[in-house]
Amino acid sequence: MKEKKVIWISGASTGIGKASALKFIENEWQVAASARNLDNLKVLKKEAEDKYGFGNIDIYICDTRDKNEVEKTVVKIEKKFGHIDIAMLNAGTASPYSDEFNLDYYNHVVTTNILGNLNCINSVHKRFKNRKKGHIAIVSSMTGYRGLPTASAYTLTKAALINLSESLFFDLKKFGVKVSVINPGFIKTPLTDKNTFPMPFLKTKEYAAKKIYDGLMKNKFEIIFPLQWTIIMKILRLLPYNLYFYLVSKYTGL
Ligand SMILES: NC(=O)c1ccc[n+]([C@@H]2O[C@H](COP(=O)([O-])OP(=O)(O)OC[C@H]3O[C@@H](n4cnc5c(N)ncnc54)[C@H](OP(=O)(O)O)[C@@H]3O)[C@@H](O)[C@H]2O)c1
């Protein structure tokens, strides 16, 4: 019998992470799902077992901001499943906008979105290098393409993750380790449910999960969706500053 592939998804208790967990199980992968909220993880496990039977998912409490907890989680996943084929580093957060410069917001978002992911990479990259095999998929956002109004804490972390993914692509290639960056547009999840502004081209988490699954199966470096936002952001990314500032101010009124 063919050995099943294994994906570890951080931040799998809700939203894109949860939908991706179910998508991979549907496609006969084994899923190690981690997050901080055990109740939500249990709901995911039950949903997966009800739909796809037993033995395809295990859940782990893991705060990615804690380096030791991440390492222990990876040890547990390897003990259970033998190895990890894909580490989908999806745990992330955002903070509300404030006209005041709020250092606590920045600390919170930077610690979760950047340092949390570095903790995960720290634990998987050495194992992947030793096996000369493995795939690190970092969930960033197309907001990381350029600085956007009212989102400085969030976009700075996502820009950092895009650059990090590009650098790791080069550095890990020679060890047989693949790297991808996942750049979604607006997806309806608990994270975006808090937004009070309009979110054009909003898509479901199931849509995102399918795009992510298909992109990872094709070993794409950048997995970006939906198409409408991709076109807009790719053009905005190329514009000189004066034109970029003019257009974004005009359309956002900010
Ligand atoms: N929704 C969008 O429009 C959109 C667009 C672009 C990119 N993204 C990115 O997609 C990823 C998933 O977001 P989402 O929209 O699905 O939001 P979500 O439903 O709020 O999911 C965030 C996940 O991250 C986990 N998490 C947060 N802090 C954590 C920590 N310190 N340690 C471990 N897990 C943590 C949360 O679980 P616990 O609270 O249980 O730990 C939750 O499972 C994020 O990186 C986000 O930036 C989202």
Ligand as a Chemical Component Dictionary entry (heavy atoms), coordinates in Angstrom:
data_LIG
# 
_chem_comp.id                   LIG 
_chem_comp.type                 NON-POLYMER 
_chem_comp.pdbx_formal_charge   0 
_chem_comp.three_letter_code    LIG 
# 
loop_
_chem_comp_atom.comp_id 
_chem_comp_atom.atom_id 
_chem_comp_atom.alt_atom_id 
_chem_comp_atom.type_symbol 
_chem_comp_atom.charge 
_chem_comp_atom.model_Cartn_x 
_chem_comp_atom.model_Cartn_y 
_chem_comp_atom.model_Cartn_z 
_chem_comp_atom.pdbx_ordinal 
LIG N1  N1  N 0  -8.403 35.866 5.531  1  
LIG C1  C1  C 0  -7.727 36.595 4.651  2  
LIG O1  O1  O 0  -8.297 37.406 3.905  3  
LIG C2  C2  C 0  -6.248 36.430 4.532  4  
LIG C3  C3  C 0  -5.616 37.044 3.442  5  
LIG C4  C4  C 0  -4.240 36.909 3.305  6  
LIG C5  C5  C 0  -3.529 36.174 4.222  7  
LIG N2  N2  N 1  -4.161 35.593 5.281  8  
LIG C6  C6  C 0  -3.349 34.837 6.223  9  
LIG O2  O2  O 0  -3.847 33.532 6.332  10 
LIG C7  C7  C 0  -3.491 32.983 7.596  11 
LIG C8  C8  C 0  -4.732 32.385 8.241  12 
LIG O3  O3  O 0  -5.625 33.445 8.516  13 
LIG P1  P1  P 0  -7.203 33.274 8.509  14 
LIG O4  O4  O 0  -7.731 34.355 7.654  15 
LIG O5  O5  O -1 -7.590 31.878 8.260  16 
LIG O6  O6  O 0  -7.527 33.721 10.007 17 
LIG P2  P2  P 0  -8.012 32.920 11.296 18 
LIG O7  O7  O 0  -9.241 32.147 10.993 19 
LIG O8  O8  O 0  -8.033 33.937 12.372 20 
LIG O9  O9  O 0  -6.835 31.878 11.519 21 
LIG C9  C9  C 0  -5.646 32.192 12.165 22 
LIG C10 C10 C 0  -5.106 30.906 12.750 23 
LIG O10 O10 O 0  -3.835 31.197 13.348 24 
LIG C11 C11 C 0  -3.842 30.631 14.648 25 
LIG N3  N3  N 0  -2.932 31.392 15.492 26 
LIG C12 C12 C 0  -2.924 32.719 15.759 27 
LIG N4  N4  N 0  -1.916 33.019 16.584 28 
LIG C13 C13 C 0  -1.272 31.852 16.843 29 
LIG C14 C14 C 0  -0.149 31.501 17.630 30 
LIG N5  N5  N 0  0.522  32.402 18.346 31 
LIG N6  N6  N 0  0.247  30.215 17.662 32 
LIG C15 C15 C 0  -0.413 29.286 16.948 33 
LIG N7  N7  N 0  -1.482 29.539 16.195 34 
LIG C16 C16 C 0  -1.914 30.819 16.148 35 
LIG C17 C17 C 0  -5.288 30.681 15.109 36 
LIG O11 O11 O 0  -5.594 29.644 16.038 37 
LIG P3  P3  P 0  -5.584 29.737 17.631 38 
LIG O12 O12 O 0  -6.198 31.049 18.003 39 
LIG O13 O13 O 0  -6.376 28.530 18.022 40 
LIG O14 O14 O 0  -4.135 29.614 18.004 41 
LIG C18 C18 C 0  -6.010 30.337 13.816 42 
LIG O15 O15 O 0  -6.072 28.933 13.649 43 
LIG C19 C19 C 0  -2.871 34.142 8.387  44 
LIG O16 O16 O 0  -1.469 34.049 8.326  45 
LIG C20 C20 C 0  -3.361 35.362 7.638  46 
LIG O17 O17 O 0  -2.512 36.472 7.796  47 
LIG C21 C21 C 0  -5.500 35.705 5.446  48 
# 
loop_
_chem_comp_bond.comp_id 
_chem_comp_bond.atom_id_1 
_chem_comp_bond.atom_id_2 
_chem_comp_bond.value_order 
_chem_comp_bond.pdbx_ordinal 
LIG N1  C1  SING 1  
LIG C1  O1  DOUB 2  
LIG C1  C2  SING 3  
LIG C2  C3  SING 4  
LIG C2  C21 DOUB 5  
LIG C3  C4  DOUB 6  
LIG C4  C5  SING 7  
LIG C5  N2  DOUB 8  
LIG N2  C6  SING 9  
LIG N2  C21 SING 10 
LIG C6  O2  SING 11 
LIG C6  C20 SING 12 
LIG O2  C7  SING 13 
LIG C7  C8  SING 14 
LIG C7  C19 SING 15 
LIG C8  O3  SING 16 
LIG O3  P1  SING 17 
LIG P1  O4  DOUB 18 
LIG P1  O5  SING 19 
LIG P1  O6  SING 20 
LIG O6  P2  SING 21 
LIG P2  O7  DOUB 22 
LIG P2  O8  SING 23 
LIG P2  O9  SING 24 
LIG O9  C9  SING 25 
LIG C9  C10 SING 26 
LIG C10 O10 SING 27 
LIG C10 C18 SING 28 
LIG O10 C11 SING 29 
LIG C11 N3  SING 30 
LIG C11 C17 SING 31 
LIG N3  C12 SING 32 
LIG N3  C16 SING 33 
LIG C12 N4  DOUB 34 
LIG N4  C13 SING 35 
LIG C13 C14 SING 36 
LIG C13 C16 DOUB 37 
LIG C14 N5  SING 38 
LIG C14 N6  DOUB 39 
LIG N6  C15 SING 40 
LIG C15 N7  DOUB 41 
LIG N7  C16 SING 42 
LIG C17 O11 SING 43 
LIG C17 C18 SING 44 
LIG O11 P3  SING 45 
LIG P3  O12 DOUB 46 
LIG P3  O13 SING 47 
LIG P3  O14 SING 48 
LIG C18 O15 SING 49 
LIG C19 O16 SING 50 
LIG C19 C20 SING 51 
LIG C20 O17 SING 52 
# 
